[in-house]
Amino acid sequence: MAKYTQTKKSAEIVKPHEQGMIVPVYKGQVGDNRKKGAPKSNKKNITSNVIAKNILLGLNENMDGATNLIYTRTGVGEAKILTDLGYPFNSMEQLLVAMHRPRSAEELTKAIKTTRLINGYKTMQDALASRSIMPMPESSIDISLKTTKQIVDSLPFTLTSDQKHAVWNCMQDISSNVPMNRLISGDVGCGKTLTYGIPLILLHLATKNKTGVSLVLTHNSLLAMQIEKELREIAPQFNVRTKLIVAGDKNVSKIDQNTILVGTTALIHYMKKHGKHLSVDMLVIDEQQKLGSEQRNKLIQRHTNVLQATATAIPRTTAQIMFGAMDISIIEQCPVKKQLTHWLQASSQKKIL
């Protein structure tokens, strides 16, 4: 019979007072907290033990502050959370203690489930609160149907009916005095980039003489480069002005008005430095599930038309769609037939592949 062994790296000795208990292990972080110009001796790491000590200190000395923060973030009091969720704890203090110092595995499981319920509750509250969007005249931009036809007719292929429907939805949103908040949902290869690229270029052409910009935010440099190239190729006859913004690019010049900026989260720093005075007329988030909401919100102004594209929407977005806080355009038809090949491999072939 074969003998299997398992080796654990960086094993730790369990302290006597923690034996027989469920002890939380927090994910530490190796970082450099030095201020600019400070000596290397000031470098600090945030270890799991440091986090554990601070949380224990907070549970003992700042429980009121922790619970009040939860009530502030959720926008409701303890009694309403207890009533609406019906979770198996008598107070928020009990829940926090159970999360970090559980007496049993069963209590910890209940605490984790309850925490997820509260997060879901907060998401639904946000979705309900954002159902009614105030009209913003600045968000309304007239789109030329003649220009739209010129762009669509010049494409080397025909749009699918789903793509046409999604483009039309976006055009109506942009022309409305209520800022667009729409998701384009479609599988990989269904033509989402072209679908949002057409209304993006139409808006760009409609605001040619204004001091505004449109942004496309994505999660990595290669995708940003690909999108920027595709946008230039959609309607070359109109000489659409685009600019690529990625981290580490030292040749990026100051922003020009009426430009489509395509980039990674480096766009946030770039706009903060060069684009404070400019109007963000439209923001497209490609692969929204890989970008945080805080990152997106830093680029959104009150009148900004926001369009997100993804194959796998995050739960918060799904909730917003279900509660009517976000519109959706679904692309199910694929413009080209996919040729998929499946391979079965043995473990011995991994090195070869």
PyMOL commands that set and color helices and strands:
alter all, ss='L'
color gray80, all
select helices_A, chain A and resi 16-18+40-42+48-61+63-74+78-85+92-100+105-129+137-139+145-154+161-175+192-206+221-234+236-238+266-274+288-290+293-297+315-322+347-349
alter helices_A, ss='H'
color red, helices_A
select strands_A, chain A and resi 181-186+212-217+242-245+260-263+279-286+305-310+327-331
alter strands_A, ss='S'
color yellow, strands_A
deselect
rebuild
show_as cartoon
